[in-house]
Amino acid sequence: MKVNGIKITIYTELFKSVKAQFDKEGIEIPFPHRTIVMKKDKNENNDKASLEN
């Protein structure tokens, strides 16, 4: 029985067709970005970055 394989094929084809239509219409879905800035602690004498505030 290949039910899981058929499901994967259906989902893959569905996502491909949705992606193709989005590309055709110029629709983009952004994903979240996070920028992490590590600052050196003013009281620290070594080169380790501090993550605590």
N, C-alpha and C positions, 0 to 999 in steps of 0.2 A: 504494500500500500504506500503510495507516494503522495500522501495528503500534504505533508509539510513542504515538500519540493514544489508542489503546485501552488501552495500559498505564497511561497517565496517568489516564485515566478510572477504571480499575479501582482504582488506588492511592488516588485521591481519594475514591471511594465507600467503600473499605475504611476509610480514616482517619476519614471522617465518621461511619460506623457505630460505630467503636470509640469515638470522642469522645462520641457520643450515649449509648452504653451507660455510659461512665465517668461522664458527667454524671448519668445516671439513678441510678447507684449511689453518687454522691457521692465519687468517686475523683478526686483531684487529684495531678498529678505535678509536684513543685516543680523549678525549675531553679536552678542555683547562682547566688549573688549574691556580689559582691565589693565591699567598701567600701574606698576608697582615701583615706587621710588624709595631706594634705601639711602637713608641719611646717616652720616657718622655722628655719633653722640658727642656733644661738645665737651663733656666731662671725661670721655674715654681717651686714653693715651695711645691705645694700639689701633691697628688698621681694621678691626672688625666692625662691620656695620651693625647698627642696633635696630631692632624691629619694635622696640617698646617706645611709647611716647612719654 
